[in-house]
Amino acid sequence: MAIQHTVVFRLVHEPGSHEESAFLATARDVLASIPGVEDFTVSRQISPKSDLVWQFSMSFADQSGYDAYNSHPGHVGFVESRWVPEVASFQEYDFVGLDGGC
Amino acid sequence: MAIQHTVVFRLVHEPGSHEESAFLATARDVLASIPGVEDFTVSRQISPKSDLVWQFSMSFADQSGYDAYNSHPGHVGFVESRWVPEVASFQEYDFVGLDGGC
């Protein structure tokens, strides 16, 4: 059962700043290379109905892949060293399609 | 610029109820057939970090397709007759990928 793991977030950095770009680039480098992570994407969230402006999305083939990601040192280290100090607000959602799709 | 329009929500109905199934089926029938709607999917939201338990996702080729959907009588009628009375809570997000993907 494939799982799409997503997080929508807002950084403490100024939009368009070097710090913003550096955070997104490091996240991609670190997280997308963790075994089991598929289809890692970075998107802008553009609806004015939310003040969260970025999204990371990735897919796992099954729950065991998701669990392995959560406990992987690359993920744990990224959360501690970058996510906690640089993210102002966020919301996680995990999706399982009823009918295929993303 | 393709836009992924999403809404995460919770119904007033009991999980597994006929009313829940009917809502999801009607939404698919009505919304997925509106011109410009692509890749309409229904997903379960399974993270315990949110109390919203369903997601609709659809894509539009550009902003004009999204605008046409919003003002289409099928969408307006569904919102008035089904969404407002049957949805307990929801959050919209719209995504534009930086690097392709869903």
N, CA and C atoms of all chains as a GROMACS GRO file, in nm:
protein
  612
    1MET      N    1   0.085  -0.120   0.000
    1MET     CA    2   0.000   0.000   0.000
    1MET      C    3   0.088   0.124   0.000
    2ALA      N    4   0.097   0.189  -0.115
    2ALA     CA    5   0.184   0.307  -0.126
    2ALA      C    6   0.128   0.422  -0.044
    3ILE      N    7   0.220   0.496   0.017
    3ILE     CA    8   0.184   0.609   0.102
    3ILE      C    9   0.254   0.734   0.050
    4GLN      N   10   0.178   0.840   0.029
    4GLN     CA   11   0.235   0.971  -0.005
    4GLN      C   12   0.246   1.052   0.124
    5HIS      N   13   0.368   1.081   0.165
    5HIS     CA   14   0.395   1.158   0.286
    5HIS      C   15   0.419   1.303   0.246
    6THR      N   16   0.347   1.394   0.307
    6THR     CA   17   0.363   1.536   0.272
    6THR      C   18   0.374   1.622   0.397
    7VAL      N   19   0.441   1.734   0.380
    7VAL     CA   20   0.441   1.836   0.485
    7VAL      C   21   0.435   1.972   0.418
    8VAL      N   22   0.344   2.054   0.466
    8VAL     CA   23   0.327   2.191   0.418
    8VAL      C   24   0.385   2.281   0.526
    9PHE      N   25   0.463   2.381   0.488
    9PHE     CA   26   0.537   2.455   0.592
    9PHE      C   27   0.570   2.598   0.550
   10ARG      N   28   0.614   2.673   0.649
   10ARG     CA   29   0.661   2.811   0.629
   10ARG      C   30   0.793   2.823   0.702
   11LEU      N   31   0.890   2.886   0.639
   11LEU     CA   32   1.022   2.903   0.700
   11LEU      C   33   1.031   3.031   0.781
   12VAL      N   34   1.132   3.038   0.866
   12VAL     CA   35   1.160   3.162   0.938
   12VAL      C   36   1.231   3.263   0.847
   13HIS      N   37   1.281   3.217   0.732
   13HIS     CA   38   1.360   3.301   0.643
   13HIS      C   39   1.273   3.390   0.555
   14GLU      N   40   1.331   3.497   0.506
   14GLU     CA   41   1.264   3.584   0.412
   14GLU      C   42   1.241   3.511   0.279
   15PRO      N   43   1.123   3.529   0.217
   15PRO     CA   44   1.101   3.473   0.083
   15PRO      C   45   1.206   3.525  -0.016
   16GLY      N   46   1.262   3.433  -0.091
   16GLY     CA   47   1.362   3.472  -0.190
   16GLY      C   48   1.503   3.484  -0.134
   17SER      N   49   1.519   3.458  -0.005
   17SER     CA   50   1.651   3.472   0.057
   17SER      C   51   1.743   3.355   0.024
   18HIS      N   52   1.872   3.379   0.043
   18HIS     CA   53   1.970   3.273   0.028
   18HIS      C   54   1.942   3.160   0.128
   19GLU      N   55   1.902   3.196   0.249
   19GLU     CA   56   1.875   3.096   0.351
   19GLU      C   57   1.759   3.005   0.311
   20GLU      N   58   1.660   3.062   0.248
   20GLU     CA   59   1.546   2.983   0.199
   20GLU      C   60   1.594   2.882   0.093
   21SER      N   61   1.667   2.932  -0.006
   21SER     CA   62   1.717   2.844  -0.113
   21SER      C   63   1.805   2.734  -0.056
   22ALA      N   64   1.889   2.770   0.041
   22ALA     CA   65   1.981   2.673   0.098
   22ALA      C   66   1.904   2.564   0.174
   23PHE      N   67   1.800   2.603   0.245
   23PHE     CA   68   1.720   2.504   0.317
   23PHE      C   69   1.656   2.406   0.220
   24LEU      N   70   1.595   2.457   0.115
   24LEU     CA   71   1.526   2.370   0.019
   24LEU      C   72   1.625   2.278  -0.052
   25ALA      N   73   1.743   2.330  -0.087
   25ALA     CA   74   1.842   2.249  -0.157
   25ALA      C   75   1.896   2.139  -0.066
   26THR      N   76   1.922   2.174   0.059
   26THR     CA   77   1.975   2.073   0.151
   26THR      C   78   1.871   1.966   0.180
   27ALA      N   79   1.746   2.008   0.196
   27ALA     CA   80   1.640   1.911   0.220
   27ALA      C   81   1.634   1.810   0.106
   28ARG      N   82   1.638   1.861  -0.016
   28ARG     CA   83   1.632   1.772  -0.132
   28ARG      C   84   1.752   1.677  -0.133
   29ASP      N   85   1.870   1.732  -0.112
   29ASP     CA   86   1.990   1.649  -0.117
   29ASP      C   87   1.985   1.539  -0.012
   30VAL      N   88   1.945   1.576   0.108
   30VAL     CA   89   1.950   1.480   0.220
   30VAL      C   90   1.833   1.382   0.214
   31LEU      N   91   1.712   1.435   0.200
   31LEU     CA   92   1.593   1.350   0.216
   31LEU      C   93   1.567   1.262   0.095
   32ALA      N   94   1.589   1.316  -0.025
   32ALA     CA   95   1.559   1.238  -0.144
   32ALA      C   96   1.655   1.120  -0.162
   33SER      N   97   1.769   1.127  -0.094
   33SER     CA   98   1.868   1.019  -0.111
   33SER      C   99   1.852   0.909  -0.006
   34ILE      N  100   1.757   0.924   0.085
   34ILE     CA  101   1.735   0.820   0.186
   34ILE      C  102   1.666   0.700   0.119
   35PRO      N  103   1.715   0.580   0.146
   35PRO     CA  104   1.656   0.463   0.080
   35PRO      C  105   1.506   0.452   0.105
   36GLY      N  106   1.432   0.422  -0.001
   36GLY     CA  107   1.287   0.407   0.009
   36GLY      C  108   1.209   0.530  -0.029
   37VAL      N  109   1.277   0.646  -0.036
   37VAL     CA  110   1.209   0.770  -0.075
   37VAL      C  111   1.195   0.774  -0.227
   38GLU      N  112   1.071   0.788  -0.273
   38GLU     CA  113   1.045   0.797  -0.417
   38GLU      C  114   0.968   0.927  -0.445
   39ASP      N  115   0.987   0.978  -0.565
   39ASP     CA  116   0.909   1.093  -0.613
   39ASP      C  117   0.916   1.213  -0.518
   40PHE      N  118   1.036   1.245  -0.473
   40PHE     CA  119   1.050   1.362  -0.384
   40PHE      C  120   1.027   1.488  -0.466
   41THR      N  121   0.934   1.571  -0.421
   41THR     CA  122   0.907   1.697  -0.491
   41THR      C  123   0.901   1.812  -0.391
   42VAL      N  124   0.941   1.928  -0.442
   42VAL     CA  125   0.928   2.054  -0.369
   42VAL      C  126   0.828   2.139  -0.448
   43SER      N  127   0.724   2.187  -0.380
   43SER     CA  128   0.623   2.269  -0.447
   43SER      C  129   0.598   2.396  -0.367
   44ARG      N  130   0.560   2.500  -0.439
   44ARG     CA  131   0.507   2.619  -0.374
   44ARG      C  132   0.360   2.595  -0.344
   45GLN      N  133   0.315   2.636  -0.224
   45GLN     CA  134   0.173   2.634  -0.190
   45GLN      C  135   0.120   2.775  -0.214
   46ILE      N  136   0.027   2.789  -0.308
   46ILE     CA  137  -0.010   2.923  -0.354
   46ILE      C  138  -0.151   2.965  -0.315
   47SER      N  139  -0.226   2.880  -0.247
   47SER     CA  140  -0.361   2.923  -0.205
   47SER      C  141  -0.349   3.026  -0.092
   48PRO      N  142  -0.420   3.139  -0.106
   48PRO     CA  143  -0.419   3.238   0.003
   48PRO      C  144  -0.498   3.191   0.125
   49LYS      N  145  -0.564   3.076   0.114
   49LYS     CA  146  -0.641   3.023   0.227
   49LYS      C  147  -0.553   2.953   0.330
   50SER      N  148  -0.423   2.946   0.305
   50SER     CA  149  -0.327   2.894   0.403
   50SER      C  150  -0.205   2.986   0.403
   51ASP      N  151  -0.143   3.003   0.519
   51ASP     CA  152  -0.021   3.084   0.525
   51ASP      C  153   0.105   2.997   0.516
   52LEU      N  154   0.089   2.869   0.485
   52LEU     CA  155   0.203   2.779   0.462
   52LEU      C  156   0.236   2.785   0.313
   53VAL      N  157   0.363   2.802   0.279
   53VAL     CA  158   0.398   2.840   0.142
   53VAL      C  159   0.488   2.740   0.068
   54TRP      N  160   0.528   2.633   0.136
   54TRP     CA  161   0.608   2.529   0.070
   54TRP      C  162   0.550   2.392   0.102
   55GLN      N  163   0.575   2.296   0.015
   55GLN     CA  164   0.540   2.158   0.043
   55GLN      C  165   0.652   2.065  -0.002
   56PHE      N  166   0.685   1.970   0.086
   56PHE     CA  167   0.765   1.854   0.044
   56PHE      C  168   0.670   1.736   0.032
   57SER      N  169   0.688   1.658  -0.072
   57SER     CA  170   0.608   1.538  -0.090
   57SER      C  171   0.701   1.424  -0.132
   58MET      N  172   0.675   1.307  -0.077
   58MET     CA  173   0.752   1.188  -0.116
   58MET      C  174   0.662   1.067  -0.102
   59SER      N  175   0.698   0.960  -0.170
   59SER     CA  176   0.618   0.838  -0.163
   59SER      C  177   0.702   0.723  -0.111
   60PHE      N  178   0.635   0.633  -0.041
   60PHE     CA  179   0.695   0.508   0.006
   60PHE      C  180   0.611   0.392  -0.045
   61ALA      N  181   0.678   0.283  -0.076
   61ALA     CA  182   0.606   0.167  -0.129
   61ALA      C  183   0.513   0.108  -0.025
   62ASP      N  184   0.551   0.121   0.102
   62ASP     CA  185   0.469   0.063   0.209
   62ASP      C  186   0.508   0.125   0.343
   63GLN      N  187   0.441   0.083   0.449
   63GLN     CA  188   0.463   0.142   0.581
   63GLN      C  189   0.605   0.115   0.631
   64SER      N  190   0.661   0.000   0.596
   64SER     CA  191   0.796  -0.029   0.646
   64SER      C  192   0.899   0.066   0.585
   65GLY      N  193   0.878   0.106   0.460
   65GLY     CA  194   0.967   0.205   0.400
   65GLY      C  195   0.955   0.339   0.470
   66TYR      N  196   0.832   0.376   0.505
   66TYR     CA  197   0.807   0.502   0.576
   66TYR      C  198   0.874   0.496   0.714
   67ASP      N  199   0.859   0.386   0.784
   67ASP     CA  200   0.920   0.371   0.916
   67ASP      C  201   1.072   0.381   0.908
   68ALA      N  202   1.128   0.318   0.806
   68ALA     CA  203   1.274   0.321   0.791
   68ALA      C  204   1.323   0.463   0.766
   69TYR      N  205   1.248   0.539   0.688
   69TYR     CA  206   1.281   0.681   0.663
   69TYR      C  207   1.278   0.760   0.793
   70ASN      N  208   1.172   0.741   0.871
   70ASN     CA  209   1.158   0.818   0.994
   70ASN      C  210   1.275   0.798   1.090
   71SER      N  211   1.327   0.677   1.093
   71SER     CA  212   1.435   0.648   1.187
   71SER      C  213   1.574   0.658   1.125
   72HIS      N  214   1.582   0.689   0.995
   72HIS     CA  215   1.711   0.698   0.927
   72HIS      C  216   1.791   0.817   0.984
   73PRO      N  217   1.921   0.798   1.008
   73PRO     CA  218   2.003   0.906   1.063
   73PRO      C  219   2.000   1.034   0.979
   74GLY      N  220   1.989   1.020   0.847
   74GLY     CA  221   1.983   1.139   0.762
   74GLY      C  222   1.860   1.223   0.791
   75HIS      N  223   1.748   1.155   0.810
   75HIS     CA  224   1.622   1.225   0.841
   75HIS      C  225   1.626   1.283   0.982
   76VAL      N  226   1.668   1.203   1.076
   76VAL     CA  227   1.673   1.249   1.216
   76VAL      C  228   1.766   1.369   1.229
   77GLY      N  229   1.882   1.360   1.163
   77GLY     CA  230   1.978   1.469   1.171
   77GLY      C  231   1.927   1.596   1.104
   78PHE      N  232   1.858   1.580   0.990
   78PHE     CA  233   1.802   1.698   0.921
   78PHE      C  234   1.698   1.767   1.008
   79VAL      N  235   1.613   1.688   1.071
   79VAL     CA  236   1.508   1.746   1.157
   79VAL      C  237   1.572   1.825   1.270
   80GLU      N  238   1.672   1.768   1.333
   80GLU     CA  239   1.734   1.834   1.448
   80GLU      C  240   1.812   1.959   1.409
   81SER      N  241   1.888   1.947   1.300
   81SER     CA  242   1.983   2.054   1.269
   81SER      C  243   1.924   2.165   1.182
   82ARG      N  244   1.819   2.132   1.102
   82ARG     CA  245   1.766   2.231   1.008
   82ARG      C  246   1.616   2.256   1.028
   83TRP      N  247   1.538   2.147   1.035
   83TRP     CA  248   1.392   2.164   1.041
   83TRP      C  249   1.350   2.243   1.165
   84VAL      N  250   1.393   2.198   1.281
   84VAL     CA  251   1.347   2.261   1.406
   84VAL      C  252   1.385   2.409   1.412
   85PRO      N  253   1.510   2.447   1.381
   85PRO     CA  254   1.544   2.589   1.392
   85PRO      C  255   1.492   2.677   1.279
   86GLU      N  256   1.463   2.618   1.160
   86GLU     CA  257   1.435   2.701   1.042
   86GLU      C  258   1.289   2.701   0.998
   87VAL      N  259   1.206   2.613   1.055
   87VAL     CA  260   1.065   2.605   1.015
   87VAL      C  261   0.978   2.674   1.120
   88ALA      N  262   0.899   2.771   1.074
   88ALA     CA  263   0.816   2.850   1.166
   88ALA      C  264   0.684   2.780   1.197
   89SER      N  265   0.629   2.708   1.100
   89SER     CA  266   0.498   2.643   1.117
   89SER      C  267   0.485   2.535   1.012
   90PHE      N  268   0.415   2.426   1.044
   90PHE     CA  269   0.399   2.319   0.945
   90PHE      C  270   0.279   2.231   0.980
   91GLN      N  271   0.236   2.155   0.880
   91GLN     CA  272   0.130   2.056   0.898
   91GLN      C  273   0.162   1.935   0.810
   92GLU      N  274   0.162   1.817   0.871
   92GLU     CA  275   0.186   1.693   0.795
   92GLU      C  276   0.053   1.630   0.753
   93TYR      N  277   0.055   1.566   0.635
   93TYR     CA  278  -0.057   1.484   0.588
   93TYR      C  279   0.002   1.365   0.514
   94ASP      N  280  -0.058   1.249   0.533
   94ASP     CA  281  -0.016   1.129   0.460
   94ASP      C  282  -0.137   1.074   0.386
   95PHE      N  283  -0.117   1.042   0.259
   95PHE     CA  284  -0.230   1.003   0.176
   95PHE      C  285  -0.214   0.862   0.119
   96VAL      N  286  -0.326   0.791   0.118
   96VAL     CA  287  -0.334   0.662   0.051
   96VAL      C  288  -0.449   0.673  -0.048
   97GLY      N  289  -0.418   0.658  -0.175
   97GLY     CA  290  -0.520   0.677  -0.278
   97GLY      C  291  -0.621   0.565  -0.278
   98LEU      N  292  -0.746   0.601  -0.304
   98LEU     CA  293  -0.850   0.499  -0.321
   98LEU      C  294  -0.850   0.446  -0.463
   99ASP      N  295  -0.786   0.520  -0.552
   99ASP     CA  296  -0.801   0.493  -0.694
   99ASP      C  297  -0.674   0.525  -0.771
  100GLY      N  298  -0.558   0.489  -0.716
  100GLY     CA  299  -0.435   0.520  -0.787
  100GLY      C  300  -0.406   0.667  -0.776
  101GLY      N  301  -0.354   0.726  -0.880
  101GLY     CA  302  -0.318   0.868  -0.876
  101GLY      C  303  -0.180   0.884  -0.816
  102CYS      N  304  -0.154   1.001  -0.767
  102CYS     CA  305  -0.020   1.034  -0.717
  102CYS      C  306   0.019   0.949  -0.597
  103MET      N  307   0.140   2.695  -1.654
  103MET     CA  308   0.185   2.652  -1.521
  103MET      C  309   0.076   2.566  -1.458
  104ALA      N  310   0.100   2.436  -1.450
  104ALA     CA  311  -0.001   2.344  -1.395
  104ALA      C  312  -0.017   2.368  -1.244
  105ILE      N  313  -0.140   2.358  -1.200
  105ILE     CA  314  -0.174   2.379  -1.059
  105ILE      C  315  -0.244   2.254  -1.006
  106GLN      N  316  -0.194   2.202  -0.894
  106GLN     CA  317  -0.263   2.094  -0.824
  106GLN      C  318  -0.349   2.156  -0.714
  107HIS      N  319  -0.480   2.143  -0.727
  107HIS     CA  320  -0.574   2.196  -0.629
  107HIS      C  321  -0.614   2.083  -0.535
  108THR      N  322  -0.601   2.104  -0.404
  108THR     CA  323  -0.636   1.998  -0.308
  108THR      C  324  -0.720   2.056  -0.195
  109VAL      N  325  -0.800   1.967  -0.136
  109VAL     CA  326  -0.870   2.001  -0.014
  109VAL      C  327  -0.870   1.876   0.075
  110VAL      N  328  -0.831   1.897   0.198
  110VAL     CA  329  -0.830   1.792   0.299
  110VAL      C  330  -0.949   1.820   0.390
  111PHE      N  331  -1.028   1.716   0.425
  111PHE     CA  332  -1.153   1.746   0.495
  111PHE      C  333  -1.200   1.629   0.581
  112ARG      N  334  -1.299   1.662   0.663
  112ARG     CA  335  -1.367   1.564   0.747
  112ARG      C  336  -1.516   1.586   0.729
  113LEU      N  337  -1.590   1.476   0.717
  113LEU     CA  338  -1.735   1.484   0.697
  113LEU      C  339  -1.810   1.483   0.829
  114VAL      N  340  -1.934   1.523   0.825
  114VAL     CA  341  -2.020   1.512   0.943
  114VAL      C  342  -2.069   1.368   0.960
  115HIS      N  343  -2.052   1.285   0.859
  115HIS     CA  344  -2.105   1.149   0.860
  115HIS      C  345  -2.013   1.052   0.936
  116GLU      N  346  -2.071   0.942   0.979
  116GLU     CA  347  -1.993   0.837   1.044
  116GLU      C  348  -1.898   0.772   0.943
  117PRO      N  349  -1.774   0.741   0.985
  117PRO     CA  350  -1.684   0.666   0.896
  117PRO      C  351  -1.747   0.532   0.856
  118GLY      N  352  -1.739   0.500   0.728
  118GLY     CA  353  -1.795   0.375   0.679
  118GLY      C  354  -1.944   0.380   0.652
  119SER      N  355  -2.005   0.496   0.671
  119SER     CA  356  -2.151   0.506   0.652
  119SER      C  357  -2.187   0.515   0.504
  120HIS      N  358  -2.312   0.485   0.476
  120HIS     CA  359  -2.365   0.503   0.341
  120HIS      C  360  -2.355   0.650   0.299
  121GLU      N  361  -2.381   0.739   0.393
  121GLU     CA  362  -2.376   0.882   0.360
  121GLU      C  363  -2.236   0.925   0.319
  122GLU      N  364  -2.135   0.869   0.385
  122GLU     CA  365  -1.996   0.898   0.349
  122GLU      C  366  -1.968   0.851   0.206
  123SER      N  367  -2.003   0.727   0.177
  123SER     CA  368  -1.979   0.672   0.043
  123SER      C  369  -2.052   0.752  -0.063
  124ALA      N  370  -2.175   0.791  -0.031
  124ALA     CA  371  -2.255   0.866  -0.129
  124ALA      C  372  -2.193   1.002  -0.157
  125PHE      N  373  -2.141   1.066  -0.053
  125PHE     CA  374  -2.078   1.197  -0.071
  125PHE      C  375  -1.957   1.185  -0.163
  126LEU      N  376  -1.871   1.087  -0.136
  126LEU     CA  377  -1.749   1.070  -0.215
  126LEU      C  378  -1.782   1.036  -0.360
  127ALA      N  379  -1.882   0.949  -0.380
  127ALA     CA  380  -1.918   0.908  -0.516
  127ALA      C  381  -1.977   1.025  -0.594
  128THR      N  382  -2.060   1.103  -0.528
  128THR     CA  383  -2.121   1.218  -0.597
  128THR      C  384  -2.015   1.321  -0.631
  129ALA      N  385  -1.925   1.345  -0.537
  129ALA     CA  386  -1.818   1.442  -0.563
  129ALA      C  387  -1.738   1.402  -0.686
  130ARG      N  388  -1.703   1.274  -0.691
  130ARG     CA  389  -1.626   1.227  -0.807
  130ARG      C  390  -1.705   1.246  -0.936
  131ASP      N  391  -1.830   1.203  -0.934
  131ASP     CA  392  -1.913   1.212  -1.054
  131ASP      C  393  -1.925   1.356  -1.104
  132VAL      N  394  -1.951   1.445  -1.010
  132VAL     CA  395  -1.979   1.584  -1.047
  132VAL      C  396  -1.851   1.660  -1.080
  133LEU      N  397  -1.752   1.652  -0.991
  133LEU     CA  398  -1.634   1.739  -1.004
  133LEU      C  399  -1.538   1.692  -1.112
  134ALA      N  400  -1.519   1.559  -1.122
  134ALA     CA  401  -1.422   1.509  -1.220
  134ALA      C  402  -1.468   1.530  -1.363
  135SER      N  403  -1.599   1.554  -1.382
  135SER     CA  404  -1.651   1.571  -1.518
  135SER      C  405  -1.654   1.716  -1.562
  136ILE      N  406  -1.614   1.807  -1.474
  136ILE     CA  407  -1.611   1.949  -1.511
  136ILE      C  408  -1.493   1.973  -1.605
  137PRO      N  409  -1.515   2.045  -1.716
  137PRO     CA  410  -1.407   2.066  -1.812
  137PRO      C  411  -1.284   2.129  -1.748
  138GLY      N  412  -1.168   2.076  -1.782
  138GLY     CA  413  -1.043   2.129  -1.730
  138GLY      C  414  -0.990   2.053  -1.610
  139VAL      N  415  -1.075   1.972  -1.545
  139VAL     CA  416  -1.030   1.894  -1.429
  139VAL      C  417  -0.955   1.770  -1.478
  140GLU      N  418  -0.830   1.755  -1.432
  140GLU     CA  419  -0.749   1.639  -1.468
  140GLU      C  420  -0.703   1.569  -1.341
  141ASP      N  421  -0.682   1.440  -1.352
  141ASP     CA  422  -0.622   1.361  -1.242
  141ASP      C  423  -0.699   1.376  -1.111
  142PHE      N  424  -0.831   1.368  -1.117
  142PHE     CA  425  -0.911   1.376  -0.994
  142PHE      C  426  -0.888   1.250  -0.912
  143THR      N  427  -0.846   1.268  -0.787
  143THR     CA  428  -0.825   1.153  -0.699
  143THR      C  429  -0.891   1.177  -0.564
  144VAL      N  430  -0.933   1.066  -0.505
  144VAL     CA  431  -0.984   1.064  -0.368
  144VAL      C  432  -0.886   0.981  -0.287
  145SER      N  433  -0.836   1.039  -0.177
  145SER     CA  434  -0.740   0.968  -0.092
  145SER      C  435  -0.785   0.973   0.054
  146ARG      N  436  -0.746   0.871   0.127
  146ARG     CA  437  -0.758   0.876   0.273
  146ARG      C  438  -0.637   0.950   0.328
  147GLN      N  439  -0.660   1.039   0.426
  147GLN     CA  440  -0.551   1.106   0.496
  147GLN      C  441  -0.530   1.027   0.626
  148ILE      N  442  -0.412   0.964   0.641
  148ILE     CA  443  -0.394   0.867   0.749
  148ILE      C  444  -0.298   0.913   0.858
  149SER      N  445  -0.240   1.033   0.847
  149SER     CA  446  -0.152   1.079   0.956
  149SER      C  447  -0.235   1.116   1.078
  150PRO      N  448  -0.198   1.064   1.196
  150PRO     CA  449  -0.269   1.103   1.318
  150PRO      C  450  -0.241   1.247   1.360
  151LYS      N  451  -0.150   1.313   1.288
  151LYS     CA  452  -0.118   1.452   1.321
  151LYS      C  453  -0.219   1.552   1.266
  152SER      N  454  -0.321   1.500   1.195
  152SER     CA  455  -0.433   1.584   1.150
  152SER      C  456  -0.562   1.506   1.172
  153ASP      N  457  -0.670   1.576   1.205
  153ASP     CA  458  -0.799   1.509   1.221
  153ASP      C  459  -0.882   1.515   1.093
  154LEU      N  460  -0.822   1.561   0.984
  154LEU     CA  461  -0.889   1.558   0.852
  154LEU      C  462  -0.856   1.426   0.785
  155VAL      N  463  -0.955   1.357   0.733
  155VAL     CA  464  -0.937   1.216   0.697
  155VAL      C  465  -0.960   1.184   0.549
  156TRP      N  466  -0.995   1.283   0.468
  156TRP     CA  467  -1.011   1.262   0.324
  156TRP      C  468  -0.940   1.373   0.249
  157GLN      N  469  -0.902   1.344   0.127
  157GLN     CA  470  -0.848   1.448   0.039
  157GLN      C  471  -0.904   1.431  -0.101
  158PHE      N  472  -0.946   1.541  -0.161
  158PHE     CA  473  -0.968   1.547  -0.305
  158PHE      C  474  -0.850   1.621  -0.365
  159SER      N  475  -0.801   1.571  -0.478
  159SER     CA  476  -0.694   1.638  -0.551
  159SER      C  477  -0.729   1.640  -0.699
  160MET      N  478  -0.701   1.750  -0.763
  160MET     CA  479  -0.721   1.761  -0.908
  160MET      C  480  -0.618   1.856  -0.964
  161SER      N  481  -0.593   1.845  -1.093
  161SER     CA  482  -0.496   1.934  -1.156
  161SER      C  483  -0.562   2.014  -1.266
  162PHE      N  484  -0.510   2.135  -1.286
  162PHE     CA  485  -0.552   2.222  -1.395
  162PHE      C  486  -0.428   2.260  -1.475
  163ALA      N  487  -0.446   2.275  -1.604
  163ALA     CA  488  -0.332   2.309  -1.689
  163ALA      C  489  -0.280   2.449  -1.658
  164ASP      N  490  -0.370   2.538  -1.615
  164ASP     CA  491  -0.329   2.675  -1.587
  164ASP      C  492  -0.436   2.744  -1.502
  165GLN      N  493  -0.410   2.870  -1.467
  165GLN     CA  494  -0.501   2.943  -1.378
  165GLN      C  495  -0.639   2.962  -1.442
  166SER      N  496  -0.644   2.977  -1.573
  166SER     CA  497  -0.775   2.999  -1.636
  166SER      C  498  -0.862   2.874  -1.624
  167GLY      N  499  -0.801   2.756  -1.630
  167GLY     CA  500  -0.878   2.634  -1.608
  167GLY      C  501  -0.931   2.624  -1.466
  168TYR      N  502  -0.849   2.665  -1.372
  168TYR     CA  503  -0.889   2.667  -1.231
  168TYR      C  504  -1.004   2.766  -1.211
  169ASP      N  505  -0.993   2.884  -1.269
  169ASP     CA  506  -1.098   2.985  -1.255
  169ASP      C  507  -1.230   2.934  -1.315
  170ALA      N  508  -1.222   2.868  -1.430
  170ALA     CA  509  -1.343   2.817  -1.495
  170ALA      C  510  -1.410   2.711  -1.408
  171TYR      N  511  -1.329   2.627  -1.344
  171TYR     CA  512  -1.383   2.526  -1.251
  171TYR      C  513  -1.456   2.593  -1.135
  172ASN      N  514  -1.393   2.694  -1.077
  172ASN     CA  515  -1.452   2.759  -0.959
  172ASN      C  516  -1.589   2.819  -0.990
  173SER      N  517  -1.605   2.870  -1.109
  173SER     CA  518  -1.731   2.936  -1.143
  173SER      C  519  -1.828   2.843  -1.218
  174HIS      N  520  -1.787   2.720  -1.245
  174HIS     CA  521  -1.873   2.627  -1.318
  174HIS      C  522  -1.996   2.592  -1.233
  175PRO      N  523  -2.116   2.589  -1.295
  175PRO     CA  524  -2.238   2.558  -1.219
  175PRO      C  525  -2.233   2.424  -1.146
  176GLY      N  526  -2.162   2.326  -1.203
  176GLY     CA  527  -2.152   2.197  -1.136
  176GLY      C  528  -2.078   2.208  -1.003
  177HIS      N  529  -1.970   2.286  -1.004
  177HIS     CA  530  -1.892   2.307  -0.881
  177HIS      C  531  -1.971   2.392  -0.781
  178VAL      N  532  -2.027   2.501  -0.828
  178VAL     CA  533  -2.102   2.591  -0.739
  178VAL      C  534  -2.220   2.516  -0.676
  179GLY      N  535  -2.289   2.438  -0.757
  179GLY     CA  536  -2.404   2.364  -0.705
  179GLY      C  537  -2.364   2.257  -0.605
  180PHE      N  538  -2.251   2.188  -0.632
  180PHE     CA  539  -2.203   2.086  -0.538
  180PHE      C  540  -2.166   2.149  -0.404
  181VAL      N  541  -2.099   2.262  -0.409
  181VAL     CA  542  -2.059   2.329  -0.284
  181VAL      C  543  -2.182   2.366  -0.202
  182GLU      N  544  -2.282   2.422  -0.267
  182GLU     CA  545  -2.401   2.468  -0.196
  182GLU      C  546  -2.484   2.352  -0.141
  183SER      N  547  -2.502   2.249  -0.224
  183SER     CA  548  -2.598   2.144  -0.188
  183SER      C  549  -2.538   2.030  -0.107
  184ARG      N  550  -2.405   2.008  -0.120
  184ARG     CA  551  -2.343   1.894  -0.052
  184ARG      C  552  -2.229   1.936   0.040
  185TRP      N  553  -2.135   2.016  -0.012
  185TRP     CA  554  -2.015   2.048   0.066
  185TRP      C  555  -2.051   2.122   0.196
  186VAL      N  556  -2.125   2.229   0.184
  186VAL     CA  557  -2.155   2.311   0.303
  186VAL      C  558  -2.228   2.230   0.411
  187PRO      N  559  -2.332   2.155   0.377
  187PRO     CA  560  -2.402   2.081   0.484
  187PRO      C  561  -2.330   1.956   0.534
  188GLU      N  562  -2.241   1.896   0.453
  188GLU     CA  563  -2.188   1.764   0.488
  188GLU      C  564  -2.042   1.764   0.532
  189VAL      N  565  -1.973   1.878   0.517
  189VAL     CA  566  -1.831   1.884   0.555
  189VAL      C  567  -1.818   1.957   0.689
  190ALA      N  568  -1.751   1.890   0.783
  190ALA     CA  569  -1.738   1.946   0.918
  190ALA      C  570  -1.619   2.041   0.930
  191SER      N  571  -1.513   2.011   0.856
  191SER     CA  572  -1.390   2.090   0.866
  191SER      C  573  -1.306   2.064   0.742
  192PHE      N  574  -1.232   2.164   0.695
  192PHE     CA  575  -1.149   2.142   0.576
  192PHE      C  576  -1.038   2.245   0.567
  193GLN      N  577  -0.939   2.213   0.485
  193GLN     CA  578  -0.828   2.304   0.455
  193GLN      C  579  -0.789   2.287   0.309
  194GLU      N  580  -0.784   2.396   0.236
  194GLU     CA  581  -0.742   2.392   0.096
  194GLU      C  582  -0.593   2.423   0.084
  195TYR      N  583  -0.529   2.360  -0.015
  195TYR     CA  584  -0.391   2.392  -0.053
  195TYR      C  585  -0.380   2.377  -0.205
  196ASP      N  586  -0.306   2.466  -0.266
  196ASP     CA  587  -0.282   2.458  -0.410
  196ASP      C  588  -0.131   2.456  -0.433
  197PHE      N  589  -0.088   2.362  -0.515
  197PHE     CA  590   0.056   2.343  -0.532
  197PHE      C  591   0.102   2.363  -0.676
  198VAL      N  592   0.217   2.427  -0.687
  198VAL     CA  593   0.287   2.440  -0.815
  198VAL      C  594   0.425   2.382  -0.795
  199GLY      N  595   0.455   2.277  -0.869
  199GLY     CA  596   0.582   2.209  -0.850
  199GLY      C  597   0.699   2.293  -0.899
  200LEU      N  598   0.810   2.284  -0.826
  200LEU     CA  599   0.934   2.347  -0.871
  200LEU      C  600   1.008   2.258  -0.968
  201ASP      N  601   0.972   2.131  -0.971
  201ASP     CA  602   1.052   2.032  -1.041
  201ASP      C  603   0.967   1.920  -1.096
  202GLY      N  604   0.850   1.955  -1.153
  202GLY     CA  605   0.765   1.850  -1.206
  202GLY      C  606   0.699   1.774  -1.094
  203GLY      N  607   0.677   1.648  -1.114
  203GLY     CA  608   0.610   1.567  -1.012
  203GLY      C  609   0.460   1.582  -1.023
  204CYS      N  610   0.391   1.537  -0.921
  204CYS     CA  611   0.244   1.535  -0.926
  204CYS      C  612   0.188   1.678  -0.925
   0.00000   0.00000   0.00000
